[in-house]
Amino acid sequence: MDAILDKAQNQLQQNLPFVLYCKPNSDMVIGLFQQNDELYKVEDFTEKGFVFASFDGNQTYLIPENQSEITGVIWDQKKVDVLEKEFKEPSAAAKNNFERLVAKGIQAIEKDEFQKVVLSRKETVDLVDSDLASVFEKLVRLYPATFVYCFFHPKVGIWLGASPEQLLKANVNVFETMALAGTQKDSGSDEIIWDKKEKEEQQYVTDYIVSALQGVALEVSVTRPYSVKAGNIWHIKTDIWGVLNSNSSLRQVIHLLHPTPAVCGLPKEESKVFILENENYDRSFYTGFLGELNSSFATDSVSSNLFVNLRCMQIEIASEPAMTKAYLYMGCGITKDSVPEKEWSESVNKAMTMKKAL
């Protein structure tokens, strides 16, 4: 893997865009190295390359296939030793602000403004001795069942993540997606017990996705919910797949799914308005989506493989190494049964996914 990491480091030094990524349970790291510094926008989702889109949908960028050198390397799947580093605890003010936000969300649900809302926060961590290549490599080795990526564009910035949630996989008219909700810290047991709040949240997400897709699909199939582990967190997952109508476009399907109830809420528009008015920070590309768009370099046929940008961070490299910072993003699904203190603890657990790689 060293050769592709060195290539990425070289692109960074030349201020040229690139993305490195590894799909879930894959032994291949793929790199797209753009040969110029232009910022390409996705207009109608017929473009080919790697897409990187924001939560609000106003920024949808592309590292184009035809403007990039594309490389793939097999990596050896050995475990990585992680030295548990002490991070400064989030401040009491951060805790109070988040708990107040959650309480406000619960009040809005009790007033029937929406059934569910996903509320998030941003945490700043000082980076002293972490370099981009080693953080990406650690993420790949720590979280092989997730979509791991490192994206850089001089006009966008540096983002890394390890997402457990697929937004959409589409090949011609066959599609796959998932409903992912519920969160529980791993306690070392395979016997996962979910409470009513978590099961209801998962059902909301599943029902929404299925009903949204029925307008564009000939058929939709759904599995029973089951537990999956991503890093040190358990989730409830339901697989959803089917066949699209002949007149349905990829753009239409993405628009129906994004943002999913797992990162926004239900109903979508009402919860999104609440988020934009009350979170008091810009999510930017957190809870946006990213991945292969109409690509033919990764498979034998043209296909799209998109993931929700969860468990991610933005890195701001300063001229003084001691001033370099990572901004970590984490969110929690809020329903009428949520407890603000518990949601804060959940967000702290989720932050550890990224902190382990730093």
PyMOL commands that set and color helices and strands:
alter all, ss='L'
color gray80, all
select helices_A, chain A and resi 2-13+65-67+92-110+132-142+196-214+250-257+268-278+321-323+340-355
alter helices_A, ss='H'
color red, helices_A
select strands_A, chain A and resi 18-22+28-34+40-41+49-53+60-64+68-74+116-126+147-153+157-163+166-171+174-185+217-222+226-230+233-244+265-266+289-295+303-308+312-316+325-334
alter strands_A, ss='S'
color yellow, strands_A
deselect
rebuild
show_as cartoon
